[in-house]
């Protein structure tokens, strides 16, 4: 996934007729839309949604600032160089994503 996102981001920056202040934020296929958010420190957040979902940059920023920072960065037990193992973080992340208006509650 990282290689694909890096390539798309690089390609989008090269072909853009103007300076991209926002940069690459998403791409879509017939089946899903892949959203991308990168923090100033280079941490990347990716979320797949249904195609009609609009820009979710604010939601991904909220995920970073309210959940990742609070339950990973401020947790002295979390090793920043390894996969997040915190059950509290995973539970808060799941709770947050399920609260989003575009999260499907059931499949028809």
Order of alpha helices (4+ residues) and beta strands (2+ residues): alpha-beta-beta-beta-alpha-alpha
